[in-house]
């Protein structure tokens, strides 16, 4: 294949207001019932003043953007399947509270066509434009059998 599915600089975004149900459903699915996420009284004494979303939930929102970039490419080769190799340099910079609206921007930052990999910068901001989480995402295009 002479070219890749997208080019450096291609980007997508995803926005969502984080609801109480998001946090409770995620807590139930994962079993992470930390008071940080489910105990408003406990968190009222914290720096955050309210319950905060799970960091792993934010990574889930990051994952939704990786899917969107491939949908945007609209030319997925039937001979390859894109799979996530993981997230590097994940950092949770600020708490995300119930009612916050987050925006995730996923930007292709490098492509290695020989190794069939791409690396993307992922930045999550809140409704005030403040960065709340960052990561790099590595995607591999695996040859189908």
DOKE-397591 format. One record per atom (N, C-alpha, C): x, y, z; chain; atom name; residue number from 1. Coordinates in pm, whole numbers, plus 50000, padded with zeros to 5 digits. Atoms other than C-alpha are relative to their C-alpha. Example, Ala and Ser with C-alpha at 12.3 -4.5 7.8 and 13.67 -1.06 7.14 Angstrom:
east=50089, north=49881, up=50000, timi=A, seke=N, keba=1
east=51230, north=49550, up=50780, timi=A, seke=CA, keba=1
east=50090, north=50120, up=50000, timi=A, seke=C, keba=1
east=49918, north=49881, up=49994, timi=A, seke=N, keba=2
east=51367, north=49894, up=50714, timi=A, seke=CA, keba=2
east=49923, north=50109, up=50073, timi=A, seke=C, keba=2
end
This chain:
east=50085, north=49883, up=50000, timi=A, seke=N, keba=1
east=50000, north=50000, up=50000, timi=A, seke=CA, keba=1
east=50090, north=50124, up=50000, timi=A, seke=C, keba=1
east=49914, north=49883, up=50016, timi=A, seke=N, keba=2
east=50157, north=50329, up=49892, timi=A, seke=CA, keba=2
east=49971, north=50107, up=50104, timi=A, seke=C, keba=2
east=50033, north=49896, up=49903, timi=A, seke=N, keba=3
east=49970, north=50553, up=50133, timi=A, seke=CA, keba=3
east=49937, north=49938, up=50123, timi=A, seke=C, keba=3
east=50059, north=50047, up=49875, timi=A, seke=N, keba=4
east=49816, north=50527, up=50476, timi=A, seke=CA, keba=4
east=49855, north=50047, up=50004, timi=A, seke=C, keba=4
east=50142, north=49970, up=49990, timi=A, seke=N, keba=5
east=49459, north=50573, up=50594, timi=A, seke=CA, keba=5
east=49970, north=50147, up=50028, timi=A, seke=C, keba=5
east=50013, north=49859, up=49969, timi=A, seke=N, keba=6
east=49514, north=50930, up=50705, timi=A, seke=CA, keba=6
east=50139, north=50060, up=50003, timi=A, seke=C, keba=6
east=49869, north=49934, up=49999, timi=A, seke=N, keba=7
east=49793, north=51186, up=50738, timi=A, seke=CA, keba=7
east=50024, north=50069, up=50133, timi=A, seke=C, keba=7
east=49965, north=49927, up=49879, timi=A, seke=N, keba=8
east=49978, north=51360, up=51018, timi=A, seke=CA, keba=8
east=49920, north=50130, up=50002, timi=A, seke=C, keba=8
east=50082, north=49879, up=49985, timi=A, seke=N, keba=9
east=49759, north=51641, up=51150, timi=A, seke=CA, keba=9
east=49851, north=49974, up=49992, timi=A, seke=C, keba=9
east=50143, north=50032, up=50003, timi=A, seke=N, keba=10
east=49426, north=51470, up=51081, timi=A, seke=CA, keba=10
east=49951, north=49989, up=50144, timi=A, seke=C, keba=10
east=50051, north=49997, up=49863, timi=A, seke=N, keba=11
east=49205, north=51511, up=51387, timi=A, seke=CA, keba=11
east=49849, north=49981, up=50002, timi=A, seke=C, keba=11
east=50144, north=50009, up=49971, timi=A, seke=N, keba=12
east=48864, north=51434, up=51531, timi=A, seke=CA, keba=12
east=49980, north=50044, up=50144, timi=A, seke=C, keba=12
east=50029, north=49966, up=49861, timi=A, seke=N, keba=13
east=48689, north=51540, up=51845, timi=A, seke=CA, keba=13
east=49868, north=49940, up=50043, timi=A, seke=C, keba=13
east=50118, north=50056, up=49936, timi=A, seke=N, keba=14
east=48423, north=51417, up=52082, timi=A, seke=CA, keba=14
east=49971, north=50084, up=50124, timi=A, seke=C, keba=14
east=50038, north=49923, up=49881, timi=A, seke=N, keba=15
east=48231, north=51619, up=52343, timi=A, seke=CA, keba=15
east=49887, north=49931, up=50072, timi=A, seke=C, keba=15
east=50104, north=50064, up=49919, timi=A, seke=N, keba=16
east=48016, north=51500, up=52628, timi=A, seke=CA, keba=16
east=49992, north=50067, up=50136, timi=A, seke=C, keba=16
east=50019, north=49958, up=49862, timi=A, seke=N, keba=17
east=47869, north=51629, up=52950, timi=A, seke=CA, keba=17
east=49997, north=49874, up=50085, timi=A, seke=C, keba=17
east=49988, north=50119, up=49915, timi=A, seke=N, keba=18
east=47966, north=51379, up=53219, timi=A, seke=CA, keba=18
east=49887, north=50003, up=50102, timi=A, seke=C, keba=18
east=50116, north=50009, up=49911, timi=A, seke=N, keba=19
east=47654, north=51271, up=53402, timi=A, seke=CA, keba=19
east=50023, north=49906, up=50116, timi=A, seke=C, keba=19
east=49993, north=50088, up=49884, timi=A, seke=N, keba=20
east=47598, north=51103, up=53732, timi=A, seke=CA, keba=20
east=49986, north=49853, up=49958, timi=A, seke=C, keba=20
east=50019, north=50138, up=50046, timi=A, seke=N, keba=21
east=47477, north=50793, up=53547, timi=A, seke=CA, keba=21
east=50128, north=49944, up=49936, timi=A, seke=C, keba=21
east=49873, north=50047, up=50058, timi=A, seke=N, keba=22
east=47809, north=50775, up=53356, timi=A, seke=CA, keba=22
east=50091, north=49945, up=50110, timi=A, seke=C, keba=22
east=49910, north=50038, up=49891, timi=A, seke=N, keba=23
east=48001, north=50758, up=53682, timi=A, seke=CA, keba=23
east=49948, north=49876, up=50074, timi=A, seke=C, keba=23
east=50054, north=50116, up=49928, timi=A, seke=N, keba=24
east=47766, north=50515, up=53859, timi=A, seke=CA, keba=24
east=50001, north=49874, up=49915, timi=A, seke=C, keba=24
east=49995, north=50119, up=50086, timi=A, seke=N, keba=25
east=47740, north=50281, up=53561, timi=A, seke=CA, keba=25
east=50143, north=49949, up=49987, timi=A, seke=C, keba=25
east=49860, north=50040, up=50011, timi=A, seke=N, keba=26
east=48119, north=50281, up=53519, timi=A, seke=CA, keba=26
east=50047, north=49937, up=50131, timi=A, seke=C, keba=26
east=49964, north=50056, up=49870, timi=A, seke=N, keba=27
east=48165, north=50221, up=53893, timi=A, seke=CA, keba=27
east=49945, north=49858, up=50015, timi=A, seke=C, keba=27
east=50061, north=50132, up=49990, timi=A, seke=N, keba=28
east=47924, north=49928, up=53876, timi=A, seke=CA, keba=28
east=50065, north=49898, up=49909, timi=A, seke=C, keba=28
east=49936, north=50092, up=50095, timi=A, seke=N, keba=29
east=48085, north=49775, up=53569, timi=A, seke=CA, keba=29
east=50139, north=49959, up=50047, timi=A, seke=C, keba=29
east=49860, north=50028, up=49963, timi=A, seke=N, keba=30
east=48440, north=49803, up=53703, timi=A, seke=CA, keba=30
east=50016, north=49956, up=50144, timi=A, seke=C, keba=30
east=49987, north=50029, up=49857, timi=A, seke=N, keba=31
east=48370, north=49757, up=54075, timi=A, seke=CA, keba=31
east=50081, north=50105, up=50075, timi=A, seke=C, keba=31
east=49925, north=49892, up=49936, timi=A, seke=N, keba=32
east=48562, north=50080, up=54146, timi=A, seke=CA, keba=32
east=49901, north=50094, up=50067, timi=A, seke=C, keba=32
east=50096, north=49921, up=49922, timi=A, seke=N, keba=33
east=48338, north=50225, up=54416, timi=A, seke=CA, keba=33
east=50071, north=50093, up=50098, timi=A, seke=C, keba=33
east=49926, north=49906, up=49917, timi=A, seke=N, keba=34
east=48601, north=50459, up=54557, timi=A, seke=CA, keba=34
east=49911, north=50117, up=50039, timi=A, seke=C, keba=34
east=50080, north=49884, up=49962, timi=A, seke=N, keba=35
east=48445, north=50741, up=54758, timi=A, seke=CA, keba=35
east=50026, north=50122, up=49912, timi=A, seke=C, keba=35
east=49972, north=49890, up=50094, timi=A, seke=N, keba=36
east=48614, north=50978, up=54511, timi=A, seke=CA, keba=36
east=49892, north=50010, up=49893, timi=A, seke=C, keba=36
east=50095, north=50006, up=50111, timi=A, seke=N, keba=37
east=48350, north=50868, up=54262, timi=A, seke=CA, keba=37
east=49854, north=49992, up=50045, timi=A, seke=C, keba=37
east=50140, north=50029, up=49962, timi=A, seke=N, keba=38
east=48040, north=50776, up=54465, timi=A, seke=CA, keba=38
east=49954, north=50061, up=50132, timi=A, seke=C, keba=38
east=50038, north=49947, up=49869, timi=A, seke=N, keba=39
east=48043, north=50964, up=54798, timi=A, seke=CA, keba=39
east=50014, north=50153, up=50002, timi=A, seke=C, keba=39
east=50000, north=49854, up=50007, timi=A, seke=N, keba=40
east=47946, north=51331, up=54769, timi=A, seke=CA, keba=40
east=50043, north=50063, up=50133, timi=A, seke=C, keba=40
east=49964, north=49945, up=49868, timi=A, seke=N, keba=41
east=47979, north=51393, up=55145, timi=A, seke=CA, keba=41
east=50152, north=49990, up=50022, timi=A, seke=C, keba=41
east=49855, north=50018, up=49987, timi=A, seke=N, keba=42
east=48333, north=51253, up=55149, timi=A, seke=CA, keba=42
east=50075, north=50101, up=49914, timi=A, seke=C, keba=42
east=49930, north=49912, up=50093, timi=A, seke=N, keba=43
east=48437, north=51457, up=54846, timi=A, seke=CA, keba=43
east=49973, north=50148, up=50028, timi=A, seke=C, keba=43
east=50027, north=49860, up=49969, timi=A, seke=N, keba=44
east=48276, north=51777, up=54980, timi=A, seke=CA, keba=44
east=50112, north=50062, up=50084, timi=A, seke=C, keba=44
east=49889, north=49953, up=49917, timi=A, seke=N, keba=45
east=48578, north=51803, up=55213, timi=A, seke=CA, keba=45
east=50132, north=50003, up=49923, timi=A, seke=C, keba=45
east=49879, north=50008, up=50082, timi=A, seke=N, keba=46
east=48827, north=51757, up=54928, timi=A, seke=CA, keba=46
east=50023, north=50130, up=49923, timi=A, seke=C, keba=46
east=49968, north=49887, up=50090, timi=A, seke=N, keba=47
east=48994, north=52007, up=54696, timi=A, seke=CA, keba=47
east=49894, north=50013, up=49890, timi=A, seke=C, keba=47
east=50093, north=50001, up=50113, timi=A, seke=N, keba=48
east=48738, north=51907, up=54429, timi=A, seke=CA, keba=48
east=49860, north=50044, up=50038, timi=A, seke=C, keba=48
east=50132, north=49962, up=49945, timi=A, seke=N, keba=49
east=48429, north=51971, up=54648, timi=A, seke=CA, keba=49
east=49885, north=49911, up=49954, timi=A, seke=C, keba=49
east=50102, north=50090, up=50053, timi=A, seke=N, keba=50
east=48235, north=51711, up=54445, timi=A, seke=CA, keba=50
east=50065, north=49871, up=49954, timi=A, seke=C, keba=50
east=49950, north=50127, up=50055, timi=A, seke=N, keba=51
east=48265, north=51356, up=54317, timi=A, seke=CA, keba=51
east=50068, north=50025, up=49866, timi=A, seke=C, keba=51
east=49930, north=49987, up=50128, timi=A, seke=N, keba=52
east=48505, north=51313, up=54025, timi=A, seke=CA, keba=52
east=49989, north=49870, up=49921, timi=A, seke=C, keba=52
east=50007, north=50115, up=50090, timi=A, seke=N, keba=53
east=48496, north=51083, up=53726, timi=A, seke=CA, keba=53
east=50125, north=49914, up=50014, timi=A, seke=C, keba=53
east=49887, north=50093, up=50003, timi=A, seke=N, keba=54
east=48720, north=50777, up=53709, timi=A, seke=CA, keba=54
east=50095, north=50039, up=49887, timi=A, seke=C, keba=54
east=49904, north=49977, up=50107, timi=A, seke=N, keba=55
east=49041, north=50833, up=53513, timi=A, seke=CA, keba=55
east=49979, north=49903, up=49885, timi=A, seke=C, keba=55
east=50020, north=50101, up=50104, timi=A, seke=N, keba=56
east=48970, north=50509, up=53328, timi=A, seke=CA, keba=56
east=49877, north=50032, up=49914, timi=A, seke=C, keba=56
east=50115, north=49956, up=50080, timi=A, seke=N, keba=57
east=48634, north=50654, up=53219, timi=A, seke=CA, keba=57
east=50045, north=50102, up=49896, timi=A, seke=C, keba=57
east=49946, north=49903, up=50096, timi=A, seke=N, keba=58
east=48824, north=50942, up=53059, timi=A, seke=CA, keba=58
east=50076, north=49928, up=49888, timi=A, seke=C, keba=58
east=49931, north=50079, up=50104, timi=A, seke=N, keba=59
east=49042, north=50685, up=52878, timi=A, seke=CA, keba=59
east=49897, north=49937, up=49906, timi=A, seke=C, keba=59
east=50108, north=50052, up=50085, timi=A, seke=N, keba=60
east=48718, north=50530, up=52753, timi=A, seke=CA, keba=60
east=49952, north=50105, up=49901, timi=A, seke=C, keba=60
east=50038, north=49892, up=50091, timi=A, seke=N, keba=61
east=48619, north=50867, up=52608, timi=A, seke=CA, keba=61
east=50109, north=50022, up=49896, timi=A, seke=C, keba=61
east=49889, north=49990, up=50096, timi=A, seke=N, keba=62
east=48965, north=50886, up=52449, timi=A, seke=CA, keba=62
east=49986, north=49893, up=49892, timi=A, seke=C, keba=62
east=50015, north=50111, up=50093, timi=A, seke=N, keba=63
east=48900, north=50548, up=52291, timi=A, seke=CA, keba=63
east=49893, north=50027, up=49895, timi=A, seke=C, keba=63
east=50106, north=49969, up=50097, timi=A, seke=N, keba=64
east=48582, north=50676, up=52129, timi=A, seke=CA, keba=64
east=50053, north=50084, up=49885, timi=A, seke=C, keba=64
east=49946, north=49918, up=50108, timi=A, seke=N, keba=65
east=48788, north=50928, up=51935, timi=A, seke=CA, keba=65
east=50088, north=49918, up=49907, timi=A, seke=C, keba=65
east=49919, north=50083, up=50090, timi=A, seke=N, keba=66
east=49024, north=50660, up=51805, timi=A, seke=CA, keba=66
east=49911, north=49930, up=49898, timi=A, seke=C, keba=66
east=50096, north=50060, up=50092, timi=A, seke=N, keba=67
east=48721, north=50492, up=51653, timi=A, seke=CA, keba=67
east=49956, north=50101, up=49895, timi=A, seke=C, keba=67
east=50047, north=49895, up=50092, timi=A, seke=N, keba=68
east=48608, north=50820, up=51498, timi=A, seke=CA, keba=68
east=50104, north=50034, up=49893, timi=A, seke=C, keba=68
east=49898, north=49966, up=50101, timi=A, seke=N, keba=69
east=48943, north=50884, up=51324, timi=A, seke=CA, keba=69
east=49999, north=49896, up=49889, timi=A, seke=C, keba=69
east=50002, north=50104, up=50103, timi=A, seke=N, keba=70
east=48914, north=50550, up=51146, timi=A, seke=CA, keba=70
east=49873, north=50005, up=49918, timi=A, seke=C, keba=70
east=50123, north=49979, up=50076, timi=A, seke=N, keba=71
east=48554, north=50615, up=51050, timi=A, seke=CA, keba=71
east=50019, north=50115, up=49901, timi=A, seke=C, keba=71
east=49974, north=49885, up=50086, timi=A, seke=N, keba=72
east=48672, north=50948, up=50908, timi=A, seke=CA, keba=72
east=50087, north=49961, up=49880, timi=A, seke=C, keba=72
east=49911, north=50044, up=50108, timi=A, seke=N, keba=73
east=48940, north=50771, up=50701, timi=A, seke=CA, keba=73
east=49919, north=49939, up=49885, timi=A, seke=C, keba=73
east=50094, north=50055, up=50098, timi=A, seke=N, keba=74
east=48655, north=50588, up=50519, timi=A, seke=CA, keba=74
east=50063, north=49916, up=49890, timi=A, seke=C, keba=74
east=49945, north=50091, up=50101, timi=A, seke=N, keba=75
east=48888, north=50355, up=50338, timi=A, seke=CA, keba=75
east=50078, north=49889, up=50067, timi=A, seke=C, keba=75
east=49935, north=50110, up=49930, timi=A, seke=N, keba=76
east=48972, north=50081, up=50582, timi=A, seke=CA, keba=76
east=50014, north=49882, up=49906, timi=A, seke=C, keba=76
east=49965, north=50111, up=50088, timi=A, seke=N, keba=77
east=49142, north=49808, up=50384, timi=A, seke=CA, keba=77
east=49944, north=49871, up=50058, timi=A, seke=C, keba=77
east=50057, north=50126, up=49955, timi=A, seke=N, keba=78
east=48959, north=49476, up=50407, timi=A, seke=CA, keba=78
east=50108, north=49902, up=50043, timi=A, seke=C, keba=78
east=49891, north=50090, up=49965, timi=A, seke=N, keba=79
east=49301, north=49313, up=50447, timi=A, seke=CA, keba=79
east=50065, north=50034, up=50133, timi=A, seke=C, keba=79
east=49942, north=49960, up=49872, timi=A, seke=N, keba=80
east=49380, north=49496, up=50773, timi=A, seke=CA, keba=80
east=49891, north=50040, up=50099, timi=A, seke=C, keba=80
east=50090, north=49961, up=49893, timi=A, seke=N, keba=81
east=49211, north=49551, up=51107, timi=A, seke=CA, keba=81
east=50076, north=50092, up=50095, timi=A, seke=C, keba=81
east=49933, north=49912, up=49904, timi=A, seke=N, keba=82
east=49301, north=49852, up=51326, timi=A, seke=CA, keba=82
east=49975, north=49952, up=50143, timi=A, seke=C, keba=82
east=50012, north=50038, up=49859, timi=A, seke=N, keba=83
east=49372, north=49754, up=51689, timi=A, seke=CA, keba=83
east=50087, north=50093, up=50085, timi=A, seke=C, keba=83
east=49927, north=49912, up=49909, timi=A, seke=N, keba=84
east=49485, north=49961, up=51983, timi=A, seke=CA, keba=84
east=50114, north=49922, up=50064, timi=A, seke=C, keba=84
east=49887, north=50057, up=49926, timi=A, seke=N, keba=85
east=49832, north=49886, up=52117, timi=A, seke=CA, keba=85
east=50010, north=50063, up=50139, timi=A, seke=C, keba=85
east=50005, north=49942, up=49867, timi=A, seke=N, keba=86
east=49759, north=50110, up=52413, timi=A, seke=CA, keba=86
east=50023, north=50149, up=50003, timi=A, seke=C, keba=86
east=49983, north=49858, up=49975, timi=A, seke=N, keba=87
east=49796, north=50452, up=52562, timi=A, seke=CA, keba=87
east=50128, north=50020, up=50082, timi=A, seke=C, keba=87
east=49879, north=49964, up=49928, timi=A, seke=N, keba=88
east=50130, north=50597, up=52672, timi=A, seke=CA, keba=88
east=49984, north=50140, up=50057, timi=A, seke=C, keba=88
east=49994, north=49866, up=49940, timi=A, seke=N, keba=89
east=50200, north=50898, up=52890, timi=A, seke=CA, keba=89
east=49863, north=50052, up=50042, timi=A, seke=C, keba=89
east=50132, north=49959, up=49953, timi=A, seke=N, keba=90
east=49845, north=50903, up=53029, timi=A, seke=CA, keba=90
east=50018, north=50079, up=50130, timi=A, seke=C, keba=90
east=49995, north=49916, up=49881, timi=A, seke=N, keba=91
east=49809, north=51182, up=53280, timi=A, seke=CA, keba=91
east=49863, north=50062, up=50024, timi=A, seke=C, keba=91
east=50125, north=49937, up=49959, timi=A, seke=N, keba=92
east=49504, north=51302, up=53472, timi=A, seke=CA, keba=92
east=50039, north=50128, up=50073, timi=A, seke=C, keba=92
east=49948, north=49871, up=49954, timi=A, seke=N, keba=93
east=49572, north=51671, up=53527, timi=A, seke=CA, keba=93
east=49907, north=50073, up=50096, timi=A, seke=C, keba=93
east=50102, north=49936, up=49917, timi=A, seke=N, keba=94
east=49248, north=51787, up=53689, timi=A, seke=CA, keba=94
east=49883, north=49904, up=50016, timi=A, seke=C, keba=94
east=50120, north=50081, up=49981, timi=A, seke=N, keba=95
east=48935, north=51630, up=53830, timi=A, seke=CA, keba=95
east=49890, north=50042, up=49903, timi=A, seke=C, keba=95
east=50117, north=49974, up=50084, timi=A, seke=N, keba=96
east=48628, north=51601, up=53610, timi=A, seke=CA, keba=96
east=49878, north=49966, up=50085, timi=A, seke=C, keba=96
east=50116, north=50015, up=49913, timi=A, seke=N, keba=97
east=48309, north=51652, up=53809, timi=A, seke=CA, keba=97
east=49873, north=49973, up=49919, timi=A, seke=C, keba=97
east=50131, north=50019, up=50061, timi=A, seke=N, keba=98
east=47952, north=51554, up=53737, timi=A, seke=CA, keba=98
east=49951, north=50136, up=49951, timi=A, seke=C, keba=98
east=50047, north=49876, up=50061, timi=A, seke=N, keba=99
east=47812, north=51819, up=53503, timi=A, seke=CA, keba=99
east=50104, north=50070, up=49915, timi=A, seke=C, keba=99
east=49897, north=49943, up=50087, timi=A, seke=N, keba=100
east=48146, north=51906, up=53345, timi=A, seke=CA, keba=100
east=49982, north=49949, up=49857, timi=A, seke=C, keba=100
east=50002, north=50040, up=50141, timi=A, seke=N, keba=101
east=48152, north=51900, up=52966, timi=A, seke=CA, keba=101
east=50143, north=49990, up=49954, timi=A, seke=C, keba=101
east=49863, north=50022, up=50046, timi=A, seke=N, keba=102
east=48467, north=51748, up=52829, timi=A, seke=CA, keba=102
east=50003, north=49995, up=49847, timi=A, seke=C, keba=102
east=49977, north=50011, up=50145, timi=A, seke=N, keba=103
east=48608, north=51772, up=52478, timi=A, seke=CA, keba=103
east=50130, north=49924, up=49984, timi=A, seke=C, keba=103
east=49883, north=50082, up=50027, timi=A, seke=N, keba=104
east=48851, north=51507, up=52355, timi=A, seke=CA, keba=104
east=50042, north=50028, up=49856, timi=A, seke=C, keba=104
east=49946, north=49978, up=50133, timi=A, seke=N, keba=105
east=49074, north=51597, up=52060, timi=A, seke=CA, keba=105
east=50110, north=49898, up=49975, timi=A, seke=C, keba=105
east=49909, north=50108, up=50039, timi=A, seke=N, keba=106
east=49258, north=51312, up=51889, timi=A, seke=CA, keba=106
east=50066, north=50043, up=49870, timi=A, seke=C, keba=106
east=49927, north=49949, up=50115, timi=A, seke=N, keba=107
east=49530, north=51424, up=51647, timi=A, seke=CA, keba=107
east=50113, north=49905, up=49963, timi=A, seke=C, keba=107
east=49891, north=50087, up=50048, timi=A, seke=N, keba=108
east=49754, north=51199, up=51437, timi=A, seke=CA, keba=108
east=50129, north=50079, up=50003, timi=A, seke=C, keba=108
east=49874, north=49927, up=49991, timi=A, seke=N, keba=109
east=50109, north=51297, up=51520, timi=A, seke=CA, keba=109
east=50114, north=49931, up=49927, timi=A, seke=C, keba=109
east=49899, north=50068, up=50082, timi=A, seke=N, keba=110
east=50314, north=51029, up=51342, timi=A, seke=CA, keba=110
east=49941, north=49873, up=49941, timi=A, seke=C, keba=110
east=50043, north=50121, up=50071, timi=A, seke=N, keba=111
east=50271, north=50742, up=51098, timi=A, seke=CA, keba=111
east=50124, north=49924, up=49959, timi=A, seke=C, keba=111
east=49892, north=50088, up=50044, timi=A, seke=N, keba=112
east=50501, north=50447, up=51036, timi=A, seke=CA, keba=112
east=49937, north=49896, up=49907, timi=A, seke=C, keba=112
east=50068, north=50092, up=50091, timi=A, seke=N, keba=113
east=50366, north=50279, up=50720, timi=A, seke=CA, keba=113
east=50066, north=49863, up=49992, timi=A, seke=C, keba=113
east=49931, north=50129, up=50005, timi=A, seke=N, keba=114
east=50633, north=50006, up=50728, timi=A, seke=CA, keba=114
east=49959, north=49910, up=50116, timi=A, seke=C, keba=114
east=50041, north=50076, up=49881, timi=A, seke=N, keba=115
east=50537, north=49898, up=51081, timi=A, seke=CA, keba=115
east=49848, north=49996, up=50015, timi=A, seke=C, keba=115
east=50147, north=49993, up=49999, timi=A, seke=N, keba=116
east=50167, north=49973, up=51009, timi=A, seke=CA, keba=116
east=49949, north=50055, up=50133, timi=A, seke=C, keba=116
east=50037, north=49938, up=49874, timi=A, seke=N, keba=117
east=50139, north=50201, up=51313, timi=A, seke=CA, keba=117
east=49978, north=50150, up=49984, timi=A, seke=C, keba=117
east=50016, north=49856, up=49989, timi=A, seke=N, keba=118
east=50016, north=50546, up=51396, timi=A, seke=CA, keba=118
east=50003, north=50036, up=50149, timi=A, seke=C, keba=118
east=50000, north=49947, up=49864, timi=A, seke=N, keba=119
east=50063, north=50756, up=51708, timi=A, seke=CA, keba=119
east=49920, north=50130, up=49998, timi=A, seke=C, keba=119
east=50084, north=49880, up=49991, timi=A, seke=N, keba=120
east=49812, north=51020, up=51812, timi=A, seke=CA, keba=120
east=50017, north=50067, up=50136, timi=A, seke=C, keba=120
east=50009, north=49921, up=49878, timi=A, seke=N, keba=121
east=49808, north=51296, up=52069, timi=A, seke=CA, keba=121
east=49853, north=50008, up=50037, timi=A, seke=C, keba=121
east=50138, north=49992, up=49953, timi=A, seke=N, keba=122
east=49494, north=51288, up=52281, timi=A, seke=CA, keba=122
east=49996, north=50101, up=50116, timi=A, seke=C, keba=122
east=50011, north=49895, up=49898, timi=A, seke=N, keba=123
east=49396, north=51596, up=52482, timi=A, seke=CA, keba=123
east=49854, north=50015, up=50039, timi=A, seke=C, keba=123
east=50135, north=49983, up=49948, timi=A, seke=N, keba=124
east=49090, north=51625, up=52704, timi=A, seke=CA, keba=124
east=49995, north=50133, up=50075, timi=A, seke=C, keba=124
east=50018, north=49872, up=49931, timi=A, seke=N, keba=125
east=48971, north=51970, up=52809, timi=A, seke=CA, keba=125
east=49859, north=50006, up=50059, timi=A, seke=C, keba=125
east=50133, north=49979, up=49944, timi=A, seke=N, keba=126
east=48680, north=52084, up=53022, timi=A, seke=CA, keba=126
east=49934, north=50121, up=49936, timi=A, seke=C, keba=126
east=50078, north=49891, up=50059, timi=A, seke=N, keba=127
east=48418, north=52350, up=52949, timi=A, seke=CA, keba=127
east=50069, north=50135, up=50014, timi=A, seke=C, keba=127
east=49925, north=49876, up=49983, timi=A, seke=N, keba=128
east=48664, north=52617, up=53063, timi=A, seke=CA, keba=128
east=50127, north=50003, up=49915, timi=A, seke=C, keba=128
east=49882, north=50009, up=50084, timi=A, seke=N, keba=129
east=48928, north=52506, up=52811, timi=A, seke=CA, keba=129
east=50124, north=49952, up=50073, timi=A, seke=C, keba=129
east=49887, north=50048, up=49920, timi=A, seke=N, keba=130
east=49149, north=52365, up=53087, timi=A, seke=CA, keba=130
east=50026, north=49853, up=49969, timi=A, seke=C, keba=130
east=49965, north=50140, up=50024, timi=A, seke=N, keba=131
east=49336, north=52042, up=53009, timi=A, seke=CA, keba=131
east=49978, north=49920, up=50128, timi=A, seke=C, keba=131
east=50027, north=50087, up=49885, timi=A, seke=N, keba=132
east=49212, north=51766, up=53238, timi=A, seke=CA, keba=132
east=50066, north=49863, up=49986, timi=A, seke=C, keba=132
east=49931, north=50127, up=50023, timi=A, seke=N, keba=133
east=49382, north=51463, up=53078, timi=A, seke=CA, keba=133
east=50071, north=50005, up=49866, timi=A, seke=C, keba=133
east=49924, north=50011, up=50125, timi=A, seke=N, keba=134
east=49639, north=51384, up=52809, timi=A, seke=CA, keba=134
east=50053, north=49858, up=49987, timi=A, seke=C, keba=134
east=49942, north=50131, up=50026, timi=A, seke=N, keba=135
east=49779, north=51072, up=52646, timi=A, seke=CA, keba=135
east=50052, north=49996, up=49857, timi=A, seke=C, keba=135
east=49966, north=50035, up=50138, timi=A, seke=N, keba=136
east=49940, north=50928, up=52336, timi=A, seke=CA, keba=136
east=49939, north=49863, up=49974, timi=A, seke=C, keba=136
east=50063, north=50128, up=50037, timi=A, seke=N, keba=137
east=49758, north=50649, up=52155, timi=A, seke=CA, keba=137
east=50075, north=49937, up=49884, timi=A, seke=C, keba=137
east=49930, north=50074, up=50106, timi=A, seke=N, keba=138
east=49933, north=50383, up=51948, timi=A, seke=CA, keba=138
east=49901, north=49902, up=49938, timi=A, seke=C, keba=138
east=50088, north=50089, up=50075, timi=A, seke=N, keba=139
east=49732, north=50206, up=51678, timi=A, seke=CA, keba=139
east=50083, north=49917, up=49905, timi=A, seke=C, keba=139
east=49932, north=50094, up=50092, timi=A, seke=N, keba=140
east=49848, north=49903, up=51479, timi=A, seke=CA, keba=140
east=49896, north=49949, up=49901, timi=A, seke=C, keba=140
east=50085, north=50057, up=50103, timi=A, seke=N, keba=141
east=49701, north=49787, up=51152, timi=A, seke=CA, keba=141
east=50049, north=49858, up=49976, timi=A, seke=C, keba=141
east=49963, north=50142, up=50001, timi=A, seke=N, keba=142
east=49705, north=49405, up=51167, timi=A, seke=CA, keba=142
east=49944, north=49935, up=49874, timi=A, seke=C, keba=142
east=50039, north=50073, up=50121, timi=A, seke=N, keba=143
east=49699, north=49197, up=50850, timi=A, seke=CA, keba=143
east=49902, north=49890, up=50036, timi=A, seke=C, keba=143
east=50097, north=50107, up=49979, timi=A, seke=N, keba=144
east=49393, north=48973, up=50835, timi=A, seke=CA, keba=144
east=50054, north=49870, up=49943, timi=A, seke=C, keba=144
east=49953, north=50130, up=50050, timi=A, seke=N, keba=145
east=49448, north=48602, up=50783, timi=A, seke=CA, keba=145
east=49925, north=49956, up=49876, timi=A, seke=C, keba=145
end
